[in-house]
């Protein structure tokens, strides 16, 4: 199936020596931070600010995370995270990701699924992204990956 990414954010990752493991490759847990870099870049690129969401009393915690590691990245190599909206439903948003090296080889790929919650006292209640942030939801509809 050929998929078209409506819009893909891209951000260079600063690969630090402290990110490596005993094998001299980037420790697998660091990729999770990189996915968040990509999601944040995407949100900024389309004109929104996650902190504004939090100031309004909403949060978008991770509900699910999937990563497939394909090729190691080592200290000294260039790396980039690419992120896009995979699915945009009323109650959850799925962000797709790729981590590529300086040769544009896919080193890891995956997705994170986020739900929107509103703080209600000391509880967090799921709410509809579409209803809470209709303009943001619509922007995601415009840029999300489309099946062909």
N, CA, C and O atoms as CSV, one atom per row, in Angstrom:
chain,resi,resn,atom,element,x,y,z
A,1,UNK,N,N,0.843,-1.173,0.000
A,1,UNK,CA,C,0.000,0.000,0.000
A,1,UNK,C,C,0.890,1.239,0.000
A,1,UNK,O,O,1.789,1.362,0.833
A,2,UNK,N,N,0.647,2.135,-0.911
A,2,UNK,CA,C,1.388,3.393,-0.997
A,2,UNK,C,C,0.708,4.417,-0.105
A,2,UNK,O,O,-0.487,4.674,-0.243
A,3,UNK,N,N,1.471,5.000,0.808
A,3,UNK,CA,C,0.904,5.989,1.726
A,3,UNK,C,C,1.515,7.352,1.452
A,3,UNK,O,O,2.707,7.465,1.163
A,4,UNK,N,N,0.699,8.373,1.545
A,4,UNK,CA,C,1.152,9.737,1.355
A,4,UNK,C,C,1.109,10.454,2.690
A,4,UNK,O,O,0.073,10.476,3.355
A,5,UNK,N,N,2.219,11.035,3.082
A,5,UNK,CA,C,2.269,11.823,4.304
A,5,UNK,C,C,1.809,13.228,3.944
A,5,UNK,O,O,2.469,13.919,3.169
A,6,UNK,N,N,0.679,13.654,4.504
A,6,UNK,CA,C,0.168,14.988,4.213
A,6,UNK,C,C,1.177,16.069,4.567
A,6,UNK,O,O,1.423,16.979,3.775
A,7,UNK,N,N,1.761,15.969,5.757
A,7,UNK,CA,C,2.827,16.876,6.164
A,7,UNK,C,C,3.726,16.098,7.107
A,7,UNK,O,O,3.246,15.391,7.993
A,8,UNK,N,N,5.017,16.228,6.915
A,8,UNK,CA,C,5.985,15.564,7.784
A,8,UNK,C,C,6.925,16.605,8.369
A,8,UNK,O,O,7.613,17.321,7.641
A,9,UNK,N,N,6.943,16.679,9.699
A,9,UNK,CA,C,7.906,17.548,10.390
A,9,UNK,C,C,9.247,16.832,10.420
A,9,UNK,O,O,9.297,15.602,10.423
A,10,UNK,N,N,10.318,17.587,10.442
A,10,UNK,CA,C,11.663,17.005,10.473
A,10,UNK,C,C,12.526,17.829,11.415
A,10,UNK,O,O,12.508,19.060,11.383
A,11,UNK,N,N,13.275,17.135,12.248
A,11,UNK,CA,C,14.154,17.820,13.189
A,11,UNK,C,C,15.436,17.015,13.323
A,11,UNK,O,O,15.409,15.793,13.469
A,12,UNK,N,N,16.563,17.726,13.269
A,12,UNK,CA,C,17.839,17.042,13.496
A,12,UNK,C,C,17.993,16.754,14.975
A,12,UNK,O,O,17.636,17.567,15.828
A,13,UNK,N,N,18.531,15.583,15.262
A,13,UNK,CA,C,18.757,15.136,16.630
A,13,UNK,C,C,20.233,15.328,16.941
A,13,UNK,O,O,21.096,14.949,16.149
A,14,UNK,N,N,20.518,15.914,18.086
A,14,UNK,CA,C,21.908,16.011,18.529
A,14,UNK,C,C,22.267,14.681,19.186
A,14,UNK,O,O,21.783,14.371,20.275
A,15,UNK,N,N,23.105,13.906,18.529
A,15,UNK,CA,C,23.516,12.597,19.034
A,15,UNK,C,C,24.700,12.797,19.975
A,15,UNK,O,O,25.785,13.193,19.550
A,16,UNK,N,N,24.479,12.521,21.248
A,16,UNK,CA,C,25.499,12.735,22.268
A,16,UNK,C,C,26.204,11.433,22.639
A,16,UNK,O,O,25.620,10.352,22.561
A,17,UNK,N,N,27.446,11.550,23.035
A,17,UNK,CA,C,28.199,10.382,23.486
A,17,UNK,C,C,27.481,9.709,24.659
A,17,UNK,O,O,27.458,8.483,24.761
A,18,UNK,N,N,26.900,10.514,25.534
A,18,UNK,CA,C,26.197,9.973,26.702
A,18,UNK,C,C,24.939,9.197,26.328
A,18,UNK,O,O,24.359,8.528,27.183
A,19,UNK,N,N,24.502,9.268,25.068
A,19,UNK,CA,C,23.335,8.518,24.600
A,19,UNK,C,C,23.675,7.079,24.204
A,19,UNK,O,O,22.778,6.291,23.905
A,20,UNK,N,N,24.970,6.736,24.202
A,20,UNK,CA,C,25.364,5.405,23.735
A,20,UNK,C,C,25.329,4.371,24.855
A,20,UNK,O,O,25.364,4.708,26.038
A,21,UNK,N,N,25.261,3.104,24.452
A,21,UNK,CA,C,25.293,2.021,25.429
A,21,UNK,C,C,26.660,1.330,25.372
A,21,UNK,O,O,27.570,1.822,24.704
A,22,UNK,N,N,26.808,0.218,26.052
A,22,UNK,CA,C,28.108,-0.464,26.116
A,22,UNK,C,C,28.558,-1.017,24.770
A,22,UNK,O,O,29.736,-1.325,24.591
A,23,UNK,N,N,27.632,-1.145,23.823
A,23,UNK,CA,C,27.993,-1.633,22.484
A,23,UNK,C,C,28.426,-0.496,21.567
A,23,UNK,O,O,28.812,-0.732,20.422
A,24,UNK,N,N,28.361,0.754,22.073
A,24,UNK,CA,C,28.775,1.894,21.265
A,24,UNK,C,C,27.693,2.417,20.341
A,24,UNK,O,O,27.964,3.257,19.482
A,25,UNK,N,N,26.468,1.932,20.505
A,25,UNK,CA,C,25.347,2.418,19.696
A,25,UNK,C,C,24.391,3.192,20.600
A,25,UNK,O,O,24.471,3.111,21.826
A,26,UNK,N,N,23.500,3.933,19.982
A,26,UNK,CA,C,22.547,4.712,20.766
A,26,UNK,C,C,21.647,3.762,21.544
A,26,UNK,O,O,21.054,2.842,20.980
A,27,UNK,N,N,21.556,3.999,22.844
A,27,UNK,CA,C,20.714,3.205,23.732
A,27,UNK,C,C,19.263,3.301,23.271
A,27,UNK,O,O,18.773,4.389,22.970
A,28,UNK,N,N,18.580,2.164,23.216
A,28,UNK,CA,C,17.233,2.108,22.640
A,28,UNK,C,C,16.229,3.041,23.330
A,28,UNK,O,O,15.327,3.555,22.667
A,29,UNK,N,N,16.360,3.268,24.620
A,29,UNK,CA,C,15.428,4.138,25.330
A,29,UNK,C,C,15.469,5.582,24.872
A,29,UNK,O,O,14.490,6.312,25.029
A,30,UNK,N,N,16.598,6.003,24.305
A,30,UNK,CA,C,16.709,7.383,23.826
A,30,UNK,C,C,15.795,7.671,22.643
A,30,UNK,O,O,15.441,8.824,22.396
A,31,UNK,N,N,15.415,6.635,21.916
A,31,UNK,CA,C,14.543,6.844,20.764
A,31,UNK,C,C,13.190,7.401,21.201
A,31,UNK,O,O,12.565,8.162,20.462
A,32,UNK,N,N,12.732,7.025,22.400
A,32,UNK,CA,C,11.454,7.535,22.890
A,32,UNK,C,C,11.523,9.055,23.039
A,32,UNK,O,O,10.574,9.754,22.682
A,33,UNK,N,N,12.635,9.569,23.561
A,33,UNK,CA,C,12.810,11.027,23.659
A,33,UNK,C,C,12.783,11.650,22.271
A,33,UNK,O,O,12.219,12.727,22.080
A,34,UNK,N,N,13.386,10.980,21.314
A,34,UNK,CA,C,13.447,11.513,19.960
A,34,UNK,C,C,12.069,11.567,19.316
A,34,UNK,O,O,11.781,12.489,18.553
A,35,UNK,N,N,11.211,10.590,19.613
A,35,UNK,CA,C,9.850,10.635,19.087
A,35,UNK,C,C,9.124,11.865,19.616
A,35,UNK,O,O,8.365,12.512,18.895
A,36,UNK,N,N,9.366,12.175,20.883
A,36,UNK,CA,C,8.748,13.363,21.470
A,36,UNK,C,C,9.278,14.643,20.824
A,36,UNK,O,O,8.527,15.603,20.650
A,37,UNK,N,N,10.549,14.664,20.471
A,37,UNK,CA,C,11.099,15.814,19.729
A,37,UNK,C,C,10.343,16.004,18.410
A,37,UNK,O,O,10.010,17.125,18.027
A,38,UNK,N,N,10.085,14.910,17.739
A,38,UNK,CA,C,9.373,14.971,16.455
A,38,UNK,C,C,7.943,15.446,16.619
A,38,UNK,O,O,7.470,16.273,15.840
A,39,UNK,N,N,7.248,14.930,17.627
A,39,UNK,CA,C,5.862,15.337,17.874
A,39,UNK,C,C,5.793,16.820,18.221
A,39,UNK,O,O,4.924,17.538,17.727
A,40,UNK,N,N,6.707,17.278,19.071
A,40,UNK,CA,C,6.744,18.692,19.444
A,40,UNK,C,C,7.014,19.566,18.227
A,40,UNK,O,O,6.389,20.614,18.068
A,41,UNK,N,N,7.936,19.147,17.370
A,41,UNK,CA,C,8.240,19.908,16.150
A,41,UNK,C,C,7.019,19.981,15.246
A,41,UNK,O,O,6.732,21.034,14.677
A,42,UNK,N,N,6.305,18.886,15.108
A,42,UNK,CA,C,5.104,18.866,14.283
A,42,UNK,C,C,4.059,19.844,14.818
A,42,UNK,O,O,3.486,20.625,14.059
A,43,UNK,N,N,3.815,19.796,16.130
A,43,UNK,CA,C,2.832,20.694,16.744
A,43,UNK,C,C,3.222,22.153,16.487
A,43,UNK,O,O,2.373,22.968,16.126
A,44,UNK,N,N,4.506,22.481,16.672
A,44,UNK,CA,C,4.975,23.850,16.438
A,44,UNK,C,C,4.857,24.230,14.970
A,44,UNK,O,O,4.438,25.341,14.643
A,45,UNK,N,N,5.226,23.306,14.081
A,45,UNK,CA,C,5.187,23.588,12.641
A,45,UNK,C,C,3.789,23.946,12.156
A,45,UNK,O,O,3.642,24.763,11.247
A,46,UNK,N,N,2.760,23.345,12.750
A,46,UNK,CA,C,1.395,23.628,12.287
A,46,UNK,C,C,0.743,24.763,13.062
A,46,UNK,O,O,-0.438,25.053,12.873
A,47,UNK,N,N,1.526,25.414,13.945
A,47,UNK,CA,C,1.058,26.642,14.560
A,47,UNK,C,C,0.436,26.528,15.938
A,47,UNK,O,O,-0.281,27.431,16.367
A,48,UNK,N,N,0.698,25.431,16.640
A,48,UNK,CA,C,0.117,25.259,17.974
A,48,UNK,C,C,1.221,25.104,19.013
A,48,UNK,O,O,2.393,24.933,18.675
A,49,UNK,N,N,0.825,25.166,20.287
A,49,UNK,CA,C,1.772,25.118,21.390
A,49,UNK,C,C,1.205,24.188,22.454
A,49,UNK,O,O,0.132,24.444,23.000
A,50,UNK,N,N,1.922,23.111,22.748
A,50,UNK,CA,C,1.465,22.146,23.738
A,50,UNK,C,C,1.270,22.796,25.106
A,50,UNK,O,O,0.355,22.428,25.842
A,51,UNK,N,N,2.133,23.770,25.453
A,51,UNK,CA,C,1.985,24.459,26.745
A,51,UNK,C,C,0.669,25.215,26.838
A,51,UNK,O,O,0.096,25.319,27.923
A,52,UNK,N,N,0.182,25.744,25.725
A,52,UNK,CA,C,-1.124,26.414,25.740
A,52,UNK,C,C,-2.221,25.417,26.099
A,52,UNK,O,O,-3.166,25.755,26.813
A,53,UNK,N,N,-2.094,24.188,25.604
A,53,UNK,CA,C,-3.054,23.140,25.942
A,53,UNK,C,C,-3.039,22.872,27.446
A,53,UNK,O,O,-4.088,22.771,28.082
A,54,UNK,N,N,-1.839,22.759,27.999
A,54,UNK,CA,C,-1.718,22.499,29.439
A,54,UNK,C,C,-2.244,23.667,30.271
A,54,UNK,O,O,-2.888,23.462,31.300
A,55,UNK,N,N,-1.971,24.876,29.828
A,55,UNK,CA,C,-2.466,26.049,30.558
A,55,UNK,C,C,-3.992,26.073,30.605
A,55,UNK,O,O,-4.589,26.611,31.538
A,56,UNK,N,N,-4.610,25.485,29.587
A,56,UNK,CA,C,-6.072,25.415,29.545
A,56,UNK,C,C,-6.601,24.223,30.352
A,56,UNK,O,O,-7.810,24.003,30.409
A,57,UNK,N,N,-5.696,23.454,30.977
A,57,UNK,CA,C,-6.110,22.342,31.825
A,57,UNK,C,C,-6.197,20.997,31.137
A,57,UNK,O,O,-6.755,20.047,31.688
A,58,UNK,N,N,-5.643,20.909,29.926
A,58,UNK,CA,C,-5.678,19.656,29.160
A,58,UNK,C,C,-4.276,19.075,29.042
A,58,UNK,O,O,-3.278,19.794,29.092
A,59,UNK,N,N,-4.225,17.748,28.884
A,59,UNK,CA,C,-2.956,17.038,28.712
A,59,UNK,C,C,-3.166,15.942,27.673
A,59,UNK,O,O,-4.285,15.466,27.483
A,60,UNK,N,N,-2.091,15.547,27.004
A,60,UNK,CA,C,-2.179,14.500,25.981
A,60,UNK,C,C,-1.172,13.391,26.302
A,60,UNK,O,O,-0.132,13.289,25.652
A,61,UNK,N,N,-1.483,12.555,27.311
A,61,UNK,CA,C,-0.547,11.500,27.679
A,61,UNK,C,C,-0.445,10.414,26.610
A,61,UNK,O,O,-1.349,10.227,25.796
A,62,UNK,N,N,0.678,9.707,26.638
A,62,UNK,CA,C,0.893,8.582,25.733
A,62,UNK,C,C,0.025,7.421,26.204
A,62,UNK,O,O,0.051,7.043,27.375
A,63,UNK,N,N,-0.732,6.870,25.286
A,63,UNK,CA,C,-1.585,5.718,25.551
A,63,UNK,C,C,-0.913,4.443,25.051
A,63,UNK,O,O,-1.048,3.378,25.653
A,64,UNK,N,N,-0.193,4.566,23.949
A,64,UNK,CA,C,0.496,3.418,23.354
A,64,UNK,C,C,1.742,3.913,22.629
A,64,UNK,O,O,1.771,5.025,22.101
A,65,UNK,N,N,2.772,3.067,22.613
A,65,UNK,CA,C,4.044,3.391,21.966
A,65,UNK,C,C,4.557,2.143,21.267
A,65,UNK,O,O,4.599,1.065,21.861
A,66,UNK,N,N,4.944,2.287,20.011
A,66,UNK,CA,C,5.520,1.179,19.257
A,66,UNK,C,C,6.753,1.672,18.517
A,66,UNK,O,O,6.722,2.714,17.862
A,67,UNK,N,N,7.835,0.919,18.624
A,67,UNK,CA,C,9.063,1.239,17.899
A,67,UNK,C,C,9.637,-0.050,17.329
A,67,UNK,O,O,9.704,-1.069,18.016
A,68,UNK,N,N,10.045,0.004,16.082
A,68,UNK,CA,C,10.786,-1.088,15.462
A,68,UNK,C,C,12.167,-0.539,15.114
A,68,UNK,O,O,12.296,0.459,14.406
A,69,UNK,N,N,13.199,-1.215,15.629
A,69,UNK,CA,C,14.583,-0.795,15.393
A,69,UNK,C,C,15.107,-1.540,14.183
A,69,UNK,O,O,15.033,-2.768,14.132
A,70,UNK,N,N,15.640,-0.812,13.202
A,70,UNK,CA,C,16.082,-1.410,11.948
A,70,UNK,C,C,17.586,-1.331,11.725
A,70,UNK,O,O,18.177,-2.241,11.145
A,71,UNK,N,N,18.206,-0.247,12.184
A,71,UNK,CA,C,19.637,-0.039,11.951
A,71,UNK,C,C,20.174,0.808,13.099
A,71,UNK,O,O,19.544,1.782,13.511
A,72,UNK,N,N,21.331,0.431,13.606
A,72,UNK,CA,C,21.923,1.164,14.721
A,72,UNK,C,C,22.417,2.545,14.300
A,72,UNK,O,O,22.844,2.757,13.166
A,73,UNK,N,N,22.344,3.463,15.238
A,73,UNK,CA,C,22.951,4.783,15.080
A,73,UNK,C,C,24.070,4.863,16.103
A,73,UNK,O,O,23.898,4.467,17.256
A,74,UNK,N,N,25.210,5.373,15.680
A,74,UNK,CA,C,26.372,5.473,16.557
A,74,UNK,C,C,26.714,6.941,16.816
A,74,UNK,O,O,26.334,7.831,16.055
A,75,UNK,N,N,27.425,7.162,17.888
A,75,UNK,CA,C,27.899,8.504,18.199
A,75,UNK,C,C,28.716,9.013,17.014
A,75,UNK,O,O,29.506,8.268,16.434
A,76,UNK,N,N,28.527,10.268,16.661
A,76,UNK,CA,C,29.234,10.869,15.529
A,76,UNK,C,C,28.423,10.861,14.245
A,76,UNK,O,O,28.763,11.569,13.296
A,77,UNK,N,N,27.354,10.070,14.199
A,77,UNK,CA,C,26.508,10.042,13.017
A,77,UNK,C,C,25.420,11.103,13.136
A,77,UNK,O,O,25.056,11.515,14.238
A,78,UNK,N,N,24.913,11.533,12.003
A,78,UNK,CA,C,23.781,12.456,11.996
A,78,UNK,C,C,22.497,11.649,12.063
A,78,UNK,O,O,22.410,10.549,11.518
A,79,UNK,N,N,21.504,12.206,12.734
A,79,UNK,CA,C,20.201,11.549,12.839
A,79,UNK,C,C,19.106,12.605,12.811
A,79,UNK,O,O,19.289,13.732,13.270
A,80,UNK,N,N,17.973,12.214,12.266
A,80,UNK,CA,C,16.819,13.101,12.138
A,80,UNK,C,C,15.567,12.333,12.535
A,80,UNK,O,O,15.455,11.137,12.264
A,81,UNK,N,N,14.632,13.014,13.172
A,81,UNK,CA,C,13.327,12.436,13.433
A,81,UNK,C,C,12.339,13.093,12.479
A,81,UNK,O,O,12.368,14.306,12.270
A,82,UNK,N,N,11.477,12.281,11.912
A,82,UNK,CA,C,10.413,12.755,11.030
A,82,UNK,C,C,9.095,12.309,11.655
A,82,UNK,O,O,8.961,11.158,12.070
A,83,UNK,N,N,8.131,13.209,11.723
A,83,UNK,CA,C,6.862,12.912,12.388
A,83,UNK,C,C,5.689,13.416,11.566
A,83,UNK,O,O,5.783,14.437,10.885
A,84,UNK,N,N,4.595,12.694,11.635
A,84,UNK,CA,C,3.384,13.065,10.923
A,84,UNK,C,C,2.174,12.561,11.702
A,84,UNK,O,O,2.312,11.753,12.620
A,85,UNK,N,N,0.997,13.039,11.335
A,85,UNK,CA,C,-0.244,12.565,11.926
A,85,UNK,C,C,-0.704,11.356,11.130
A,85,UNK,O,O,-0.979,11.449,9.934
A,86,UNK,N,N,-0.783,10.230,11.805
A,86,UNK,CA,C,-1.199,8.967,11.183
A,86,UNK,C,C,-2.727,8.817,11.244
A,86,UNK,O,O,-3.372,8.518,10.239
A,87,UNK,N,N,-3.285,9.026,12.423
A,87,UNK,CA,C,-4.732,8.963,12.636
A,87,UNK,C,C,-5.132,10.131,13.528
A,87,UNK,O,O,-4.376,10.549,14.405
A,88,UNK,N,N,-6.324,10.645,13.290
A,88,UNK,CA,C,-6.829,11.761,14.085
A,88,UNK,C,C,-8.302,11.498,14.351
A,88,UNK,O,O,-9.165,11.858,13.551
A,89,UNK,N,N,-8.576,10.869,15.479
A,89,UNK,CA,C,-9.947,10.539,15.831
A,89,UNK,C,C,-10.397,11.466,16.949
A,89,UNK,O,O,-9.591,12.207,17.512
A,90,UNK,N,N,-11.648,11.426,17.260
A,90,UNK,CA,C,-12.167,12.303,18.298
A,90,UNK,C,C,-11.490,12.125,19.644
A,90,UNK,O,O,-11.273,13.102,20.361
A,91,UNK,N,N,-11.149,10.876,20.000
A,91,UNK,CA,C,-10.587,10.618,21.324
A,91,UNK,C,C,-9.109,10.293,21.329
A,91,UNK,O,O,-8.497,10.270,22.397
A,92,UNK,N,N,-8.512,10.041,20.176
A,92,UNK,CA,C,-7.085,9.727,20.171
A,92,UNK,C,C,-6.438,10.203,18.873
A,92,UNK,O,O,-7.071,10.306,17.822
A,93,UNK,N,N,-5.150,10.484,19.002
A,93,UNK,CA,C,-4.346,10.885,17.854
A,93,UNK,C,C,-3.144,9.953,17.795
A,93,UNK,O,O,-2.497,9.697,18.811
A,94,UNK,N,N,-2.848,9.449,16.608
A,94,UNK,CA,C,-1.690,8.581,16.403
A,94,UNK,C,C,-0.684,9.341,15.544
A,94,UNK,O,O,-0.984,9.774,14.431
A,95,UNK,N,N,0.524,9.488,16.100
A,95,UNK,CA,C,1.626,10.123,15.379
A,95,UNK,C,C,2.535,9.032,14.838
A,95,UNK,O,O,2.920,8.123,15.574
A,96,UNK,N,N,2.884,9.112,13.551
A,96,UNK,CA,C,3.845,8.200,12.955
A,96,UNK,C,C,5.220,8.834,12.971
A,96,UNK,O,O,5.351,10.057,12.930
A,97,UNK,N,N,6.254,7.988,13.030
A,97,UNK,CA,C,7.623,8.473,13.138
A,97,UNK,C,C,8.586,7.624,12.326
A,97,UNK,O,O,8.361,6.435,12.100
A,98,UNK,N,N,9.652,8.258,11.898
A,98,UNK,CA,C,10.842,7.573,11.399
A,98,UNK,C,C,12.052,8.301,11.955
A,98,UNK,O,O,12.074,9.529,12.037
A,99,UNK,N,N,13.057,7.527,12.336
A,99,UNK,CA,C,14.369,8.079,12.665
A,99,UNK,C,C,15.258,7.674,11.502
A,99,UNK,O,O,15.388,6.487,11.202
A,100,UNK,N,N,15.868,8.644,10.849
A,100,UNK,CA,C,16.747,8.352,9.719
A,100,UNK,C,C,18.141,8.873,10.019
A,100,UNK,O,O,18.315,9.815,10.792
A,101,UNK,N,N,19.135,8.244,9.393
A,101,UNK,CA,C,20.508,8.708,9.570
A,101,UNK,C,C,20.845,9.723,8.482
A,101,UNK,O,O,19.986,10.095,7.682
A,102,UNK,N,N,22.093,10.165,8.458
A,102,UNK,CA,C,22.526,11.167,7.495
A,102,UNK,C,C,22.455,10.708,6.052
A,102,UNK,O,O,22.471,11.531,5.137
A,103,UNK,N,N,22.373,9.384,5.835
A,103,UNK,CA,C,22.223,8.827,4.487
A,103,UNK,C,C,20.757,8.560,4.148
A,103,UNK,O,O,20.453,7.924,3.139
A,104,UNK,N,N,19.853,9.048,4.997
A,104,UNK,CA,C,18.403,8.884,4.833
A,104,UNK,C,C,17.950,7.427,4.950
A,104,UNK,O,O,16.876,7.074,4.463
A,105,UNK,N,N,18.759,6.579,5.593
A,105,UNK,CA,C,18.345,5.208,5.848
A,105,UNK,C,C,17.447,5.198,7.076
A,105,UNK,O,O,17.747,5.856,8.072
A,106,UNK,N,N,16.350,4.457,7.010
A,106,UNK,CA,C,15.445,4.360,8.149
A,106,UNK,C,C,16.100,3.473,9.208
A,106,UNK,O,O,16.376,2.298,8.966
A,107,UNK,N,N,16.340,4.048,10.369
A,107,UNK,CA,C,16.977,3.326,11.481
A,107,UNK,C,C,15.960,2.832,12.496
A,107,UNK,O,O,16.189,1.827,13.170
A,108,UNK,N,N,14.851,3.523,12.608
A,108,UNK,CA,C,13.765,3.120,13.499
A,108,UNK,C,C,12.488,3.754,12.980
A,108,UNK,O,O,12.512,4.814,12.354
A,109,UNK,N,N,11.371,3.088,13.250
A,109,UNK,CA,C,10.081,3.652,12.887
A,109,UNK,C,C,9.050,3.190,13.889
A,109,UNK,O,O,9.227,2.179,14.568
A,110,UNK,N,N,7.984,3.937,13.970
A,110,UNK,CA,C,6.964,3.562,14.932
A,110,UNK,C,C,5.879,4.597,15.054
A,110,UNK,O,O,5.666,5.421,14.165
A,111,UNK,N,N,5.188,4.533,16.196
A,111,UNK,CA,C,4.084,5.451,16.427
A,111,UNK,C,C,3.857,5.634,17.922
A,111,UNK,O,O,4.229,4.793,18.740
A,112,UNK,N,N,3.242,6.750,18.245
A,112,UNK,CA,C,2.734,6.964,19.596
A,112,UNK,C,C,1.262,7.338,19.466
A,112,UNK,O,O,0.870,8.082,18.567
A,113,UNK,N,N,0.469,6.813,20.372
A,113,UNK,CA,C,-0.953,7.132,20.421
A,113,UNK,C,C,-1.186,7.966,21.673
A,113,UNK,O,O,-0.759,7.596,22.767
A,114,UNK,N,N,-1.863,9.088,21.503
A,114,UNK,CA,C,-2.135,10.000,22.609
A,114,UNK,C,C,-3.639,10.178,22.757
A,114,UNK,O,O,-4.372,10.224,21.769
A,115,UNK,N,N,-4.085,10.278,23.996
A,115,UNK,CA,C,-5.471,10.630,24.278
A,115,UNK,C,C,-5.458,12.007,24.924
A,115,UNK,O,O,-4.434,12.439,25.453
A,116,UNK,N,N,-6.571,12.684,24.881
A,116,UNK,CA,C,-6.669,13.993,25.510
A,116,UNK,C,C,-7.450,13.836,26.813
A,116,UNK,O,O,-8.516,13.223,26.841
A,117,UNK,N,N,-6.904,14.398,27.884
A,117,UNK,CA,C,-7.581,14.366,29.184
A,117,UNK,C,C,-7.651,15.783,29.740
A,117,UNK,O,O,-6.830,16.643,29.418
A,118,UNK,N,N,-8.660,16.000,30.586
A,118,UNK,CA,C,-8.811,17.286,31.274
A,118,UNK,C,C,-8.709,17.021,32.759
A,118,UNK,O,O,-9.303,16.082,33.288
A,119,UNK,N,N,-7.941,17.871,33.421
A,119,UNK,CA,C,-7.790,17.744,34.867
A,119,UNK,C,C,-9.079,18.196,35.540
A,119,UNK,O,O,-9.582,19.289,35.283
A,120,UNK,N,N,-9.599,17.339,36.400
A,120,UNK,CA,C,-10.826,17.616,37.131
A,120,UNK,C,C,-10.549,17.277,38.593
A,120,UNK,O,O,-10.707,16.133,39.017
A,121,UNK,N,N,-10.132,18.287,39.358
A,121,UNK,CA,C,-9.690,18.029,40.733
A,121,UNK,C,C,-8.384,17.266,40.699
A,121,UNK,O,O,-7.399,17.738,40.131
A,122,UNK,N,N,-8.367,16.087,41.303
A,122,UNK,CA,C,-7.154,15.267,41.251
A,122,UNK,C,C,-7.312,14.099,40.272
A,122,UNK,O,O,-6.526,13.153,40.301
A,123,UNK,N,N,-8.321,14.166,39.414
A,123,UNK,CA,C,-8.582,13.141,38.410
A,123,UNK,C,C,-8.312,13.697,37.005
A,123,UNK,O,O,-8.321,14.908,36.786
A,124,UNK,N,N,-8.078,12.798,36.084
A,124,UNK,CA,C,-7.938,13.157,34.674
A,124,UNK,C,C,-9.016,12.413,33.906
A,124,UNK,O,O,-9.071,11.184,33.933
A,125,UNK,N,N,-9.875,13.161,33.220
A,125,UNK,CA,C,-10.999,12.572,32.496
A,125,UNK,C,C,-10.762,12.701,30.994
A,125,UNK,O,O,-10.452,13.786,30.502
A,126,UNK,N,N,-10.911,11.579,30.257
A,126,UNK,CA,C,-10.778,11.649,28.799
A,126,UNK,C,C,-11.820,12.585,28.196
A,126,UNK,O,O,-12.981,12.596,28.606
A,127,UNK,N,N,-11.386,13.360,27.226
A,127,UNK,CA,C,-12.273,14.285,26.518
A,127,UNK,C,C,-11.995,14.183,25.020
A,127,UNK,O,O,-10.975,13.637,24.598
A,128,UNK,N,N,-12.907,14.710,24.240
A,128,UNK,CA,C,-12.771,14.702,22.786
A,128,UNK,C,C,-11.846,15.830,22.332
A,128,UNK,O,O,-12.101,17.003,22.606
A,129,UNK,N,N,-10.775,15.465,21.639
A,129,UNK,CA,C,-9.860,16.444,21.049
A,129,UNK,C,C,-10.632,17.334,20.074
A,129,UNK,O,O,-10.431,18.548,20.032
A,130,UNK,N,N,-11.510,16.717,19.298
A,130,UNK,CA,C,-12.296,17.437,18.302
A,130,UNK,C,C,-13.158,18.521,18.944
A,130,UNK,O,O,-13.309,19.604,18.380
A,131,UNK,N,N,-13.721,18.241,20.112
A,131,UNK,CA,C,-14.583,19.219,20.791
A,131,UNK,C,C,-13.775,20.252,21.579
A,131,UNK,O,O,-14.129,21.431,21.600
A,132,UNK,N,N,-12.682,19.811,22.232
A,132,UNK,CA,C,-11.890,20.719,23.066
A,132,UNK,C,C,-11.060,21.694,22.236
A,132,UNK,O,O,-10.915,22.859,22.607
A,133,UNK,N,N,-10.512,21.221,21.111
A,133,UNK,CA,C,-9.648,22.038,20.261
A,133,UNK,C,C,-10.051,21.854,18.794
A,133,UNK,O,O,-9.304,21.255,18.022
A,134,UNK,N,N,-11.222,22.362,18.406
A,134,UNK,CA,C,-11.720,22.108,17.046
A,134,UNK,C,C,-10.805,22.600,15.924
A,134,UNK,O,O,-10.692,21.937,14.893
A,135,UNK,N,N,-10.150,23.754,16.106
A,135,UNK,CA,C,-9.273,24.271,15.046
A,135,UNK,C,C,-8.029,23.394,14.898
A,135,UNK,O,O,-7.594,23.100,13.785
A,136,UNK,N,N,-7.466,22.983,16.028
A,136,UNK,CA,C,-6.277,22.122,16.025
A,136,UNK,C,C,-6.640,20.767,15.401
A,136,UNK,O,O,-5.899,20.242,14.570
A,137,UNK,N,N,-7.773,20.214,15.805
A,137,UNK,CA,C,-8.247,18.950,15.242
A,137,UNK,C,C,-8.376,19.068,13.720
A,137,UNK,O,O,-7.936,18.186,12.983
A,138,UNK,N,N,-8.983,20.167,13.259
A,138,UNK,CA,C,-9.181,20.364,11.820
A,138,UNK,C,C,-7.850,20.488,11.083
A,138,UNK,O,O,-7.695,19.967,9.978
A,139,UNK,N,N,-6.893,21.177,11.697
A,139,UNK,CA,C,-5.566,21.291,11.078
A,139,UNK,C,C,-4.952,19.908,10.896
A,139,UNK,O,O,-4.371,19.620,9.850
A,140,UNK,N,N,-5.077,19.046,11.913
A,140,UNK,CA,C,-4.571,17.675,11.799
A,140,UNK,C,C,-5.294,16.913,10.694
A,140,UNK,O,O,-4.680,16.115,9.986
A,141,UNK,N,N,-6.591,17.153,10.544
A,141,UNK,CA,C,-7.322,16.510,9.453
A,141,UNK,C,C,-6.737,16.905,8.096
A,141,UNK,O,O,-6.651,16.087,7.180
A,142,UNK,N,N,-6.342,18.162,7.985
A,142,UNK,CA,C,-5.796,18.671,6.721
A,142,UNK,C,C,-4.422,18.099,6.407
A,142,UNK,O,O,-4.076,17.915,5.240
A,143,UNK,N,N,-3.631,17.815,7.453
A,143,UNK,CA,C,-2.230,17.418,7.216
A,143,UNK,C,C,-1.978,15.932,7.388
A,143,UNK,O,O,-0.875,15.468,7.098
A,144,UNK,N,N,-2.965,15.162,7.851
A,144,UNK,CA,C,-2.688,13.762,8.182
A,144,UNK,C,C,-2.381,12.936,6.936
A,144,UNK,O,O,-2.722,13.295,5.809
A,145,UNK,N,N,-1.730,11.829,7.195
A,145,UNK,CA,C,-1.356,10.888,6.143
A,145,UNK,C,C,-2.638,10.343,5.494
A,145,UNK,O,O,-3.585,9.963,6.182
A,146,UNK,N,N,-2.645,10.316,4.202
A,146,UNK,CA,C,-3.805,9.820,3.463
A,146,UNK,C,C,-3.474,8.507,2.757
A,146,UNK,O,O,-2.398,8.370,2.175
A,147,UNK,N,N,-4.380,7.556,2.804
A,147,UNK,CA,C,-4.200,6.299,2.048
A,147,UNK,C,C,-4.477,6.571,0.587
A,147,UNK,O,O,-5.334,7.381,0.235
A,148,UNK,N,N,-3.735,5.877,-0.254
A,148,UNK,CA,C,-3.960,6.024,-1.688
A,148,UNK,C,C,-4.394,4.700,-2.264
A,148,UNK,O,O,-4.637,4.600,-3.466
